[in-house]
Amino acid sequence: MKNQEGLRYPSIDNLLKKIDSKYKLAYTSAKRAKKIREEEYVAVTPKCSKPVGQALEEILEGKIEIDFEEN
């Protein structure tokens, strides 16, 4: 899905305001997408049809919380 500016939705810039690293974002969205496929439950009304997009929408809406350990 594209927004008015022609960029992909959800915007990476907006997602990085929720999770401070592209690597953490990829990890989190992949883990959540797997759960979405298994449980067939999404915590938001999704605009995206694929589980990874739905997971990113949940992150953007603040429905996903994850703690990363600092070494």
N, C-alpha and C positions, 0 to 999 in steps of 0.2 A: 504494500500500500504506500502511496506517495502523498506527502502533504502539499500545501500550496506552493512551496518553494521548489518542489521537484525532488526533495531529499527523501531518503528512506525513513520509514516510521517504524519504531520509535527512534528518535534522534540520539545518536551516540553521545552528543554533548549533554543532553538532558539526562541520559542514563549515567554518565560519569559524575553527575552531581549527586547521585544516589550511592554509587559504588565507585571508589576512587581509583580503580585500576581496570584496564581492559581485560587483563588476565583473570582477575577476580570476577568481573562481569561475565566473561565467557564461561568460567567454571560454574558460577551460580545459575546462570540461565540454562546450561546443559543439565545440571542436576535437577532443576525444577521442571524442565521440559520432559525429562524421563518420568518424573512423578505424574505430570499431567497426562502423559500417554498411558501410564499404568492405572491411574485412578479415574481418569476422564472427568476431572474437576478443575475448573479455573476460577480463581478468586475475583476476577473482574469480568465485565462484559467485553469479550475480546473483539477487536477489529481484525486481528490477524487470524488466519485459519490454521497455521502450523503451530505445534507446541512450543518451539523456540520463540517465535514471535509473541505468543501468549505469555510465556515466562517473562520476556522483556517488558511486556505491558504491565504485568504484576509488579515487577521491580520498579518501574516508573511510577506506579500508583502507590508505592510504599507498602505493598501487601507482603513482601518478602523481607525477612530480616535474617542476616547471617553474620556470624562473628568469625573473624579470621585471627588466628593466633599470631602474635608477633614473636619472631625469634631473636 
